[in-house]
């Protein structure tokens, strides 16, 4: 459908769990999108989605939706270790892709996904909803090139038995959640991260193989810097788990309360703006569908997905080695 305007995007949803349900609900409110098919390794899950959201069929066979000529785009909402293989297969099948974060768990997977998407000439949009929060967008407009940039995502301690805490399946907190932090740093900075130096360790989950607390200094391509803190030592009551600050030329912005509130300062004048709810899921879905209908790339692309994995991986390696590393 690239290059030609169509009236509706036919979507297949792969992974009928919680995130799949959220995305299906978002698509149900976009008239230009139609849910055609559902795939899940548990057939009952796909059947329930078909009953709830409508469509043509449910299946346990991913290849059925990937080979379906009526499917324009697939949503990958599975566990993290299956993201890259499914994205590669979808690209090879010439399907556009919206993929939940993180896009991949290793550098080699990132490279393979980027290659597959570019060779196929399709669009892949990683689901970094926080970019699309209205106050994130406004903060970036208010301070487009921050002189000082700080981001913090600290959650309550995760259970040791969570699947996404396991590095081989979910990546652990520093990658699984940290990809949001790394992506927002790049989004706010409007510059690439070229060097990463991090300290931290495995403190909340003794015995685990990946660090769970990370404090990273990031050097940007234009010489500016940023600080990024990530982990699950315990959420802050005053700011919430997600807290970002931008400063430049007498201005500042503090984003807090899961980025639904922002306090702006402009040379002494201070005001706070609020949103009634988190809107990122719906807005990123609107962007993806709109981009496909208009025959253009989404504003978040496969390179963004790769960098959001590569930066946390560099931080994890820097914690272990003490070295300053490229992502």
C-alpha positions in Angstrom: 0.0 0.0 0.0 3.1 2.3 0.1 2.7 5.3 -2.2 -1.0 5.0 -2.7 -3.8 6.4 -0.5 -6.3 3.8 0.7 -9.3 4.2 2.9 -8.6 1.5 5.5 -5.7 -0.5 6.9 -6.3 -4.2 7.4 -4.5 -5.3 10.6 -3.5 -8.7 12.1 -2.7 -8.8 15.8 0.0 -11.2 16.9 -0.1 -11.7 20.7 -3.4 -11.6 22.4 -2.4 -10.7 25.9 -2.7 -7.4 27.8 -0.8 -5.2 25.4 -2.6 -6.8 22.5 -5.9 -5.9 24.2 -4.9 -2.3 24.6 -3.9 -1.9 21.0 -7.0 -3.7 19.8 -9.1 -1.2 21.8 -7.2 1.7 20.3 -7.7 0.4 16.8 -11.4 0.0 17.5 -11.6 3.8 17.8 -9.8 4.5 14.5 -12.3 4.2 11.6 -9.4 3.9 9.1 -8.2 0.7 10.7 -9.9 -2.7 10.7 -8.8 -5.7 12.7 -8.9 -8.7 10.3 -7.1 -11.5 12.2 -5.6 -12.5 15.5 -2.8 -15.0 16.2 -1.7 -16.4 19.5 0.1 -19.6 20.6 -3.0 -20.2 22.8 -5.9 -20.6 20.4 -8.5 -19.6 23.0 -6.8 -16.2 23.4 -7.1 -15.4 19.7 -10.7 -16.6 19.7 -11.7 -14.4 22.6 -10.2 -11.3 20.8 -12.1 -12.2 17.6 -15.3 -12.3 19.7 -14.6 -9.1 21.4 -13.2 -6.9 18.6 -14.6 -8.5 15.5 -12.7 -9.6 12.4 -12.4 -12.6 10.0 -10.5 -15.3 11.8 -8.4 -16.3 14.8 -5.5 -18.7 14.6 -2.5 -20.3 16.4 -0.5 -20.2 13.2 1.4 -17.0 12.7 2.3 -17.9 9.1 -1.4 -17.8 8.3 -1.6 -14.1 9.0 1.8 -13.3 7.5 0.8 -15.0 4.2 -2.6 -13.4 4.1 -2.6 -11.0 1.1 -5.4 -9.0 2.7 -3.3 -8.1 5.7 -1.5 -4.7 5.3 0.1 -4.5 8.7 0.8 -6.7 11.8 1.0 -5.7 15.4 3.6 -7.7 17.4 2.5 -7.7 21.0 4.2 -10.9 22.2 7.0 -11.5 24.8 10.2 -9.7 24.1 12.3 -12.6 22.9 10.0 -13.2 20.0 9.9 -9.6 18.8 12.9 -9.6 16.5 12.2 -13.0 14.8 8.6 -12.0 14.2 9.5 -8.6 12.9 12.0 -10.1 10.4 9.4 -12.6 9.2 6.8 -9.9 8.9 9.1 -7.7 6.9 10.0 -10.6 4.6 6.2 -11.1 4.0 6.0 -7.4 3.0 3.8 -6.4 6.0 4.2 -3.1 7.8 4.8 -3.5 11.5 3.9 -1.9 14.8 6.0 -3.6 17.4 5.9 -3.4 21.2 9.1 -2.4 23.0 11.9 -3.4 23.1 12.2 -4.1 19.4 15.0 -6.6 20.1 17.2 -7.9 22.9 20.6 -7.9 21.3 22.7 -5.8 18.9 22.7 -8.5 16.3 18.9 -8.8 16.4 18.7 -5.0 16.0 20.9 -5.2 12.9 18.9 -8.1 11.5 15.6 -6.3 11.9 16.9 -3.0 10.4 18.2 -4.9 7.4 15.0 -6.9 6.9 12.8 -3.8 7.1 14.9 -1.8 4.7 15.4 -4.6 2.2 11.6 -5.2 2.1 10.8 -1.5 1.8 8.2 -1.7 4.6 7.6 0.5 7.6 8.3 -0.6 11.2 7.1 1.6 14.1 8.3 0.7 17.6 5.6 1.4 20.2 7.3 4.2 22.2 4.1 5.7 23.4 5.8 8.3 25.7 6.9 10.3 22.7 3.3 10.8 21.8 2.1 12.1 25.1 0.9 15.7 24.5 3.1 17.1 27.2 6.1 15.3 25.9 5.5 16.9 22.5 5.0 20.3 24.2 8.1 20.0 26.3 10.2 19.4 23.1 8.7 22.4 21.4 9.3 24.6 24.5 13.0 23.5 24.8 14.0 21.9 21.4 17.7 21.7 22.2 18.1 21.3 26.0 21.4 22.3 27.5 20.8 20.0 30.4 18.7 16.9 30.1 17.8 14.4 32.8 15.6 11.3 32.7 14.5 8.9 35.4 12.5 5.8 35.3 12.5 4.1 38.7 9.8 1.6 39.5 8.8 -0.4 42.6 10.9 -3.6 42.8 9.9 -6.3 40.3 9.3 -9.8 41.3 12.3 -12.1 40.7 10.0 -14.5 38.8 8.5 -12.0 36.3 9.2 -13.2 32.8 10.4 -9.8 31.7 13.0 -9.8 34.5 14.7 -12.8 32.9 17.4 -11.4 30.5 16.9 -14.1 27.9 13.1 -13.6 27.6 12.4 -10.1 28.7 15.7 -8.3 28.9 15.5 -7.2 32.6 14.4 -3.8 33.8 17.3 -1.8 32.5 16.5 -2.9 29.0 12.8 -3.8 29.2 11.8 -0.4 30.7 15.1 1.4 29.9 14.3 1.4 26.2 11.6 4.0 27.0 14.2 6.2 28.8 16.8 5.9 26.1 14.2 6.7 23.4 12.9 9.8 25.3 16.4 11.1 25.8 17.0 10.9 22.0 13.6 12.4 21.3 14.1 15.4 23.6 17.7 15.9 22.6 17.1 15.7 18.9 20.6 14.3 18.6 22.2 10.8 18.6 23.8 9.3 21.6 27.5 8.5 20.7 29.0 7.4 24.0 27.6 5.8 27.1 29.3 5.6 30.6 27.3 4.0 33.3 27.6 2.8 36.9 25.2 0.6 38.8 24.9 -3.1 39.5 22.7 -5.9 40.6 21.3 -4.7 43.9 17.5 -5.4 43.9 17.8 -8.9 42.5 20.9 -10.5 43.9 22.0 -13.5 41.8 20.5 -12.2 38.6 22.9 -12.0 35.6 21.9 -8.5 34.5 22.4 -5.2 36.4 19.1 -3.9 37.8 20.1 -0.3 38.7 21.8 2.0 36.2 23.0 5.6 36.3 24.3 6.6 32.9 26.1 9.7 31.4 25.3 10.0 27.7 27.4 12.0 25.2 25.4 13.4 22.3 26.7 13.8 18.7 26.7 17.6 18.9 28.7 17.6 22.2 25.9 18.1 24.6 25.2 15.5 27.3 22.3 13.8 29.2 21.8 11.9 32.4 19.6 8.8 32.6 18.7 6.8 35.7 16.9 3.4 35.4 15.9 0.7 37.8 13.4 -0.8 40.2 14.7 0.3 43.6 11.3 2.0 44.5 9.1 4.6 42.8 9.3 8.2 43.9 6.1 9.5 45.5 6.6 13.1 44.5 7.4 12.5 40.8 6.1 9.0 40.0 8.2 6.4 38.2 8.6 8.6 35.1 10.4 11.9 35.6 12.2 14.0 32.9 13.7 17.5 33.1 14.9 19.8 30.4 16.8 23.1 30.8 18.0 25.8 28.4 18.4 29.6 28.3 16.5 30.4 31.4 13.7 27.9 30.7 12.9 24.6 32.2 10.4 21.8 32.0 9.7 19.1 34.5 7.6 16.2 33.3 6.1 14.1 36.1 3.2 11.9 37.3 3.7 9.5 34.4 4.2 12.4 32.1 0.6 13.6 32.5 1.8 16.8 34.3 4.4 19.3 33.2 5.7 22.3 35.1 7.1 25.0 32.8 9.5 27.9 33.9 10.3 30.8 31.6 12.6 33.3 33.3 10.7 33.3 36.5 7.2 32.7 35.2 6.0 29.3 36.4 2.9 27.3 35.4 1.8 23.7 35.4 -0.2 21.9 32.8 -2.1 18.6 33.2 -3.7 16.0 31.0 -6.6 13.9 32.4 -5.1 10.6 31.4 -2.3 8.8 29.6 -3.0 9.2 25.9 0.1 7.7 24.3 -1.3 4.4 23.2 -4.1 5.9 21.2 -2.0 8.7 19.7 0.8 6.3 18.6 -1.9 4.1 16.9 -3.3 7.1 15.1 0.2 8.0 13.9 0.9 4.5 12.6 -2.4 4.2 10.7 -2.2 7.7 9.3 1.4 7.2 8.1 0.4 4.0 6.2 -2.6 5.6 4.6 -0.6 8.6 3.6 2.3 6.5 2.2 4.9 7.9 4.5 7.2 6.7 7.2 5.9 6.9 10.8 7.6 9.6 13.0 9.2 6.7 15.0 11.0 4.2 12.9 13.2 1.1 12.9 16.3 3.1 13.7 14.7 4.5 16.8 13.8 1.0 17.8 17.4 -0.2 17.4 18.9 2.7 19.3 16.5 2.2 22.2 17.9 -1.3 22.6 21.6 -0.5 21.9 21.8 2.3 24.4 20.7 0.2 27.4 22.9 -2.7 26.3 25.9 -0.3 26.1 25.0 0.9 29.6 24.9 -2.7 31.0 28.3 -3.4 29.4 29.7 -0.2 30.8 28.5 -1.1 34.3 30.4 -4.4 34.0 33.6 -3.0 32.4 33.9 0.6 33.5 34.4 1.6 29.9 32.9 4.4 27.9 31.2 2.7 25.0 29.3 3.5 21.8 25.8 2.2 21.6 
